[in-house]
Amino acid sequence: MAASEDFWDDILGHLKERVLLPVIGPELVTVKDGDRRVTLSRLVGERLAARDKLDVDWGPESGLDDAVGAYLTARGNEAHRLYRVVNDLLSDLNPEPPEALRQLADIGDFRLFISTTFDTLLARAINGVRFGGAARTRELWFSPNQSTGEQQENARVPRDDETVVFKVFGKASSTPQYALHDEDVLEWLYTLLTEKAPLPEWFGDQLKKSPLLLIGCHLSDWIGRLLTRMTSNDRLSVAEKQFFIVGESVARSPALLQFFRTFSSGSRVQVLPADPTAFVAELHERWRKRNPPAAPGRTSSTDQPAPVTTKGSIFISYVREDIDAARRLTEALAKIGGDVWFDERRLQPGDPWEQEILSSIRREIRLFLPVISKQTESREEGYVFKEWREAIKRAESLPPGGRKFLIPVVVDADYDGNPSRYRQVFEEFTAAQWGRAPGGEPDDALIATLKDAIRDMRRKDAP
């Protein structure tokens, strides 16, 4: 079913004003499994059924819910283990974010994303598209039994330059910190209704006053009615708030559709029974036509990354030609707990943030990783060498025998362990231990070195 032009104009108008909140559901979170593409929910459900030899009647619309139901039927006395099992299965799969999530991430007018799934693919897609793989997306989550520290982190109002993903049904873990089945969802909603553990004030305000775009969400009749009412300040029959609901499962709930037609007349609740992936592709295309990428040598408000304000403690210094390797190195560091500052801006002398970066190298960062390659060797000059000089000055000011600060990383696949082949490298780097990361993928020895350096930083930061 195609959307009307009024439907698109409403959505794009809200986007232009940056008031539209996207709500991402499991229909949009798809992954590659061999020659097929399936929802992550379906794939995890299949792995759970295979692991425990569960009797599941798989249909075209089946998913994790069906496997969880079979598990509880067969092993209800072990329900508490299910959260750990599903979390382990998800960790083992470790899929890449789908193109639809990357397209959503590329729509720069979205700053707050709401997720109804417990995986990390949306935040990873945003990090990859907006921040070159650096973990700069602020990922928050809600649970009825959330710790005080996590509630305090949720309560901090986002800065204007922050991108936030709020996971309303929790995040995957080995404990019941996420909604895994319908009874969990019921408990989450009951907790919110009774305010035993309310949402942070800033988030609740935005949720109720902003138009919502629900994409690929599983909305049963009772959940659909309750969620739309909970996210509106007034009764649906009189409210001015707009809802846009896009997906295929909503078409299979005629009672819910009839409810919306009866009690939210006009354009307040607009339902589009359509493939959510195709919808996102068209949304991205239409938004891009209104917000074309900047011409070479120029920047636009949506394509130019904001000046870095949230800085990681680990700085990766690289030449532009090595950006893909630097991204992979960033991802590897994030997986082992590294707080990475990976800057994708193409710096020129005199840029306003040049001194900010050099000053941070001199005073703030804790670990400096110069990326060495054939590309750095072919350079006669470049901004990267300014970063290297500042890092060397910083290293000279540190006490001998102290923590590691310089870890040069060679990304050439044919590196033979002899640093003398790189004549452009400053002599001071040769005194440090060099790591190997062919194409940006660290080998085991480098991973061990980086883990030790990260642990050392944390020990020194501990009170």
C-alpha positions in Angstrom: 0.0 0.0 0.0 1.5 3.3 -1.1 1.4 6.3 1.2 -0.4 9.5 0.1 1.5 12.7 -0.5 -0.3 14.2 2.4 1.2 11.4 4.6 4.7 12.2 3.3 4.3 16.0 3.7 3.2 15.6 7.3 6.2 13.4 8.1 8.7 15.5 6.3 7.3 18.7 7.8 7.8 17.3 11.3 11.2 16.1 10.4 12.2 19.6 9.1 11.2 21.0 12.5 13.1 18.2 14.3 10.1 17.2 16.4 9.3 13.8 14.9 10.3 10.8 17.1 11.0 7.5 15.4 10.0 4.3 17.2 11.9 1.3 15.9 10.4 -2.2 16.1 11.6 -5.7 15.3 10.2 -5.8 11.8 12.9 -3.3 10.8 15.8 -5.1 12.5 16.8 -7.7 9.9 20.0 -9.6 9.5 21.7 -11.8 6.9 21.7 -15.5 7.4 23.3 -17.3 4.5 21.3 -16.5 1.4 18.2 -15.1 3.2 17.4 -12.0 5.1 15.3 -12.5 8.2 14.4 -10.5 11.3 16.8 -10.8 14.1 13.8 -11.9 16.2 13.2 -14.9 13.9 16.9 -15.9 13.8 17.3 -15.8 17.5 14.1 -17.8 17.9 15.3 -20.4 15.5 18.6 -20.7 17.3 16.8 -21.0 20.7 14.5 -23.7 19.3 17.5 -25.7 17.8 19.5 -25.3 21.0 16.8 -26.7 23.3 15.1 -29.0 20.7 11.8 -27.1 21.1 8.7 -28.0 19.1 7.9 -24.7 17.2 5.4 -24.5 14.4 7.3 -22.1 12.2 5.2 -19.9 10.0 6.1 -16.9 7.8 5.3 -14.5 10.6 6.9 -16.5 13.5 9.7 -15.1 15.6 11.3 -15.2 19.0 7.9 -15.0 20.8 7.0 -18.4 19.4 10.3 -20.0 20.6 10.0 -18.3 24.0 6.5 -19.7 24.3 7.6 -23.2 23.5 10.5 -22.9 26.0 8.2 -21.8 28.8 5.8 -24.5 28.0 8.5 -27.2 28.1 10.8 -25.7 30.8 8.7 -23.2 32.8 10.6 -24.0 36.0 13.8 -22.6 34.3 12.2 -19.4 33.0 14.8 -17.3 34.8 17.6 -18.8 32.7 16.0 -17.7 29.4 17.3 -14.2 29.6 20.9 -15.4 29.8 20.3 -17.9 27.1 18.9 -15.4 24.6 21.6 -12.9 25.5 24.3 -15.5 24.8 22.6 -16.4 21.4 22.5 -12.7 20.5 26.1 -12.2 21.4 27.2 -15.2 19.4 25.4 -13.9 16.3 26.8 -10.4 16.6 25.2 -9.3 13.3 25.9 -6.2 11.3 23.3 -3.4 11.3 20.9 -3.6 8.3 20.8 -1.0 5.6 17.4 0.3 6.8 18.9 1.3 10.2 21.8 2.9 8.5 19.4 4.9 6.3 17.6 6.1 9.4 20.9 7.0 11.0 21.7 9.1 7.9 18.6 11.3 8.4 20.4 14.0 10.4 17.1 15.6 11.6 16.6 12.6 13.9 18.3 13.2 17.2 16.3 11.0 19.6 15.5 7.5 18.6 13.2 5.1 20.5 13.8 1.4 20.3 11.4 -1.4 21.3 14.0 -4.1 20.7 16.7 -5.1 23.2 19.7 -5.4 20.7 22.3 -2.8 20.0 22.0 -2.7 16.2 20.4 0.8 16.0 23.1 2.5 18.1 25.8 0.7 16.2 24.3 1.9 12.9 24.2 5.5 14.1 27.8 5.2 15.3 28.9 3.8 12.0 27.1 6.4 9.9 27.5 9.5 12.0 30.7 8.9 14.0 32.9 6.6 11.9 32.3 3.7 14.2 33.2 5.6 17.5 30.7 4.8 20.3 29.3 8.4 20.6 25.6 7.5 20.6 24.2 7.8 24.1 22.3 4.5 24.6 19.8 4.6 27.4 17.3 1.9 28.6 14.5 1.4 31.0 13.6 -1.5 33.3 11.3 -1.9 36.3 14.3 -2.9 38.5 16.9 -0.5 37.1 19.7 0.5 39.4 19.9 4.0 40.9 23.1 4.8 38.9 21.4 3.9 35.7 18.3 5.9 36.6 20.6 8.9 37.3 22.2 8.5 33.9 18.8 8.4 32.2 17.8 11.6 34.0 20.5 13.7 32.5 19.0 15.9 29.9 20.7 15.4 26.5 22.8 18.2 25.0 21.7 19.7 21.7 24.6 18.0 19.9 23.9 14.5 21.4 22.3 11.6 19.6 20.3 9.4 21.9 18.8 5.9 21.6 16.3 5.1 24.4 15.4 1.4 24.7 12.0 1.5 26.4 11.8 -2.3 27.0 15.3 -2.7 28.3 18.6 -4.0 26.9 19.8 -7.6 26.5 21.7 -9.0 29.5 22.1 -12.2 31.5 19.4 -11.0 34.0 15.8 -10.0 33.5 16.6 -6.4 32.5 14.7 -6.6 29.2 11.2 -7.6 28.1 11.3 -11.0 26.5 7.7 -12.0 26.3 4.2 -10.6 26.6 4.1 -10.9 30.4 7.3 -8.9 30.6 5.7 -6.2 28.4 2.7 -6.2 30.7 4.9 -5.7 33.7 6.9 -2.9 32.0 3.6 -1.0 31.2 2.2 -1.6 34.7 5.3 -0.1 36.2 5.0 3.0 34.0 1.3 3.4 34.7 1.8 3.1 38.4 4.9 5.2 38.3 6.8 2.8 40.5 9.8 3.4 38.2 8.9 6.3 35.9 10.6 7.3 32.7 13.0 10.3 33.0 11.1 13.6 33.0 12.8 15.0 29.9 12.0 11.8 27.9 8.4 11.5 29.1 7.8 15.2 28.1 9.1 14.6 24.6 7.2 11.3 24.2 3.9 13.0 25.0 4.2 16.2 23.1 6.0 15.0 19.9 4.5 13.3 16.9 5.5 9.6 16.8 6.6 7.6 13.8 6.3 3.9 14.7 8.2 1.7 12.1 7.9 -2.1 12.2 6.6 -2.3 15.7 4.6 -5.3 16.9 1.3 -3.8 18.0 -1.3 -6.2 19.2 -4.8 -4.8 19.9 -4.3 -4.2 23.6 -0.7 -3.0 23.3 -1.5 -0.6 20.4 -4.4 1.0 22.3 -2.5 1.3 25.5 0.8 2.7 24.1 -0.9 5.4 22.0 -2.9 6.5 25.0 0.1 6.5 27.3 2.1 8.7 24.9 -0.6 11.3 24.6 -1.6 14.0 27.0 -5.3 13.8 26.1 -7.9 11.2 25.2 -7.3 10.0 21.6 -10.7 11.1 20.6 -9.8 14.8 21.3 -6.0 14.8 21.2 -4.2 16.8 18.5 -1.0 14.7 18.7 -0.2 12.8 15.5 0.8 9.1 15.2 2.2 7.5 12.0 2.2 3.7 12.2 4.1 1.8 9.5 4.4 -2.0 9.3 3.0 -5.2 8.1 1.8 -6.8 11.4 -0.5 -3.9 12.2 -2.6 -4.9 9.2 -3.3 -8.2 10.9 -5.0 -6.5 13.8 -8.4 -5.4 12.3 -9.8 -4.6 15.8 -7.0 -2.1 16.4 -7.4 -0.5 13.0 -11.1 -0.1 13.6 -10.4 1.4 17.0 -8.2 4.1 15.4 -10.7 4.8 12.7 -13.5 5.2 15.2 -11.8 7.2 18.0 -9.0 9.1 16.3 -10.7 10.5 13.2 -8.9 12.8 10.7 -5.2 12.7 10.5 -4.3 12.1 14.2 -3.5 8.4 13.8 -2.4 7.4 10.3 -1.7 3.8 9.6 0.3 2.5 6.6 0.3 -1.3 6.2 3.6 -1.6 4.3 7.0 -3.2 4.3 8.9 -1.1 6.9 12.2 -1.6 5.1 10.8 -0.2 1.8 9.2 2.7 3.7 12.5 3.7 5.3 14.3 3.6 1.9 11.7 5.9 0.5 11.8 8.2 3.6 15.5 8.4 3.3 15.3 9.2 -0.5 12.7 11.9 0.0 14.6 13.5 2.9 17.8 13.4 0.9 16.1 15.3 -2.0 15.3 18.0 0.5 18.7 17.8 2.2 21.3 17.0 -0.5 24.9 16.3 0.5 27.1 19.3 0.5 29.2 20.0 -2.6 32.9 19.3 -2.4 34.7 21.9 -0.4 31.4 23.0 1.3 29.5 21.8 4.3 25.9 21.6 5.3 24.2 21.5 8.7 23.3 17.9 8.2 26.5 16.5 6.7 29.1 18.3 8.7 29.8 16.5 11.9 29.3 18.7 15.0 32.5 19.8 16.8 33.6 17.1 19.1 32.5 17.8 22.7 32.3 14.2 24.0 35.9 13.1 23.8 37.1 9.5 24.2 40.2 8.8 26.2 41.9 6.9 23.3 42.8 8.9 20.2 43.3 7.3 16.8 45.5 9.4 14.5 45.4 8.4 10.8 45.6 9.8 7.2 42.4 10.0 5.2 43.3 7.1 2.9 43.4 4.8 6.0 39.9 5.7 7.2 38.4 2.2 6.7 41.2 0.6 8.6 40.8 3.2 11.4 37.1 2.5 11.6 37.7 -1.2 12.1 40.3 -0.4 14.7 37.8 1.8 16.5 35.2 -0.9 16.4 37.6 -3.5 17.9 38.6 -1.1 20.7 34.9 -0.4 21.5 34.3 -4.2 21.8 36.9 -4.5 24.5 35.6 -1.5 26.4 37.8 1.3 25.0 36.4 4.8 25.1 37.6 6.0 21.6 37.8 9.5 20.1 37.8 8.8 16.4 37.4 12.0 14.4 36.3 11.9 10.7 36.5 15.6 10.0 38.8 16.5 7.1 40.9 19.1 8.9 42.6 22.0 7.2 45.1 24.5 8.7 43.2 27.1 10.6 40.0 25.1 11.1 38.2 26.2 14.2 38.6 22.9 16.0 42.3 22.3 15.1 43.6 23.8 18.3 40.9 21.9 20.3 42.2 18.6 19.0 45.9 19.4 19.5 45.2 20.8 23.0 43.4 17.6 23.9 46.3 15.5 22.7 48.6 17.6 24.9 46.4 17.5 28.1 43.5 15.1 28.1 43.7 11.9 26.1 45.1 8.8 27.9 46.3 6.7 25.0 47.5 7.7 21.5 47.4 5.3 18.6 49.2 6.5 15.4 48.1 4.5 12.4 51.1 3.7 10.3 50.9 2.4 6.7 52.1 2.8 3.2 49.8 5.8 3.0 51.6 7.6 5.8 54.9 6.7 4.2 53.9 8.3 0.9 53.0 11.6 2.5 55.4 14.5 2.3 53.2 16.6 4.7 49.9 16.3 6.4 47.9 17.3 9.5 48.5 13.8 10.9 52.1 14.7 11.6 51.0 17.6 13.7 49.1 15.2 15.9 52.1 12.9 16.1 54.4 15.7 17.2 52.0 16.8 19.9 51.7 13.2 21.2 55.5 12.9 21.3 55.7 16.1 23.4 53.1 14.7 25.7 54.9 11.3 26.1 58.1 13.2 27.0 56.4 14.8 29.9 55.2 11.4 31.4 57.3 9.7 34.1 59.5 6.8 32.9 58.1 3.4 33.6 54.6 4.8 33.9 51.5 3.8 32.0 51.5 3.3 28.2 50.7 6.4 26.2 52.0 5.7 22.7 51.0 2.5 20.8 51.9 2.7 17.1 49.7 0.4 15.0 50.7 -0.8 11.6 47.7 -1.6 9.3 49.6 -2.9 6.3 49.0 -6.7 5.8 52.5 -7.3 4.6 54.3 -5.7 7.6 57.2 -8.0 8.5 57.8 -6.7 12.0 60.6 -4.4 10.9 59.7 -0.7 11.7 62.7 0.6 9.9 60.9 0.3 6.5 58.8 3.3 7.6 61.1 6.2 7.2 58.4 8.9 7.7 57.7 7.7 11.2 59.3 9.8 13.9 62.2 8.3 15.7 60.5 8.6 19.1 57.9 6.0 17.9 60.5 3.3 17.6 61.0 3.2 21.4 57.3 2.1 21.8 55.9 -1.4 21.2 54.3 -1.5 17.8 51.1 -3.4 17.2 49.8 -5.1 14.1 46.3 -4.7 12.7 46.1 -5.8 9.1 43.4 -3.7 7.4 42.5 -2.4 10.9 41.8 -5.8 12.5 44.1 -6.1 15.6 45.9 -9.4 16.0 45.8 -11.2 19.4 49.0 -9.6 20.7 47.7 -6.1 20.0 44.3 -6.9 21.6 46.1 -8.1 24.7 48.3 -4.9 24.8 45.2 -2.7 24.4 43.2 -4.6 27.1 46.2 -4.1 29.5 46.4 -0.4 28.7 42.6 0.1 29.2 42.7 -1.8 32.5 45.7 0.4 33.6 43.7 3.5 32.8 40.8 2.3 34.8 42.9 1.4 37.8 44.4 4.9 37.9 40.9 6.4 37.6 39.5 4.4 40.4 39.0 6.3 43.7 
